Amino acid sequence: MASPGEDERLESEFHNEEEGGPVKSFLEHLEDLRWVLIKCVCAVAVLMIFCLIGADYVLAALKWPLKRADKYRTKPETELIVFMGTNAVATQPGTNFFYSLGLTNQTRVGFDLVPKLVGTDYVMTVQFVTNETRLAESRPRGTLLRTLSPVGGFWVAFQVAMYGGIVFAAPYLIYVIGGFVLPALKLKEKKYVLRGFGIGTALFMAGVGFCYFFLMPMALRASFQYSEWLGFSADEWRAEDYISFVCKFMLGMGIGFELPVVILTMVKIGVLDYAKLKGMRRYMIVVNLVLGAVLTTPEVVTQILMFVPLQGLYELSTWIAGYWEMDARQKARARLKLLAVLLVLAALSAWAAWHFKITGEQLLNFLIG
């Protein structure tokens, strides 16, 4: 049986469930933090090794937005293709010597490089290609990713492994960090944090998917158009720059979609309320515009495309916070207004699909190619 002194010590060591976990000294917290960091680093390192082994598969997935953007690039009015045997060795706009010969007014012009014996020497001659099927089968290769330094390939592989390791280790990292943070929270706070974790995971994946399937190809197409408008070729990019841009863009968009979880969790805990969120609106507009400029290509179109969903999520969070503060009658009116808005949007979408004859297949092809 414990003595009175031991009872006092046990009571001082542990809070009740409403107040949180056990009381620890500062050094004990530092020791826990050290182990959290060790576990996180080891998890990321192990998964980096697996991603390094399968780097070609990860890289193929990261190159998909570039291939989709290439499909919508503006093709030259007249295109010259030079063949050697069965291979197309050159493809370029037809503003050159061959085009000036005026042999055809077709969109695609082809020539074969054929070696011929002249005297005792072999010379390369050109023959006009008349096989339209052969011309149609030859397509531009699109934008090529190149490494321009001796260590370029190693750096690309490291980037792919690093970003892939962080993404695949994210569930375990959150679990470990949560095990460190949750004991310091009250029972009510734990409930909201755990609920927010589930919703936040879904929102993070939605943000990454929105960036990968929709925003990223549009940003790359804008980059092509801007380069061509300035008179530069966008046929070759540094692989290191492309991998870094794509990964940071997707991670930034995924983190941006976590905004409602952070805001509404703080509202439930009592740090924020509807009035404070309304007062912060002008500042959040500036913050979201800055995020759109930093995380995307430096032009207005993709900046606005990233700003709109982020600001929309903030407005949705503000509306939900206001809804929580309403009485029963006000909540019923708010639900009716929301239902009316959704019905109007659905009707407008159905009318647009019927008027412009947009099929489900066309819409899917537009969204994900």
ABEGO torsion letter per residue (X at the ends): XBBAAAAAAAAAABBBAAAEBBBBBAAAAAAAAAAAAAAAAAAAAAAAAAAAAAAAAAAAAAAAAAAAAAAABBBBABBBBBBBEABBABBBBABBAAAAAGABABABBBBBBBBBBBEABBBBBBBBBABAAAAAABBBAEBBBBBABAAAAAAAAAAAAAAAAAAAAAAAAAAAAAAAAAAABBAAAAAAAAAAAAAAAAAAAAAAAAAAAAAAAAAAAAAAAAAAAAGBBAABBBAAAAAAAAAAAAAAAAAAAAAAAAAAAAAAAGABBAAAAAAAAAAAAAAAAAAAAAABBBBAAAAAAAAAAAAAAAAAAAAAAAAAABBAAAAAAAAAAAAAAAAAAAAAAAAAAAAAGBBAAAAAAAAAX
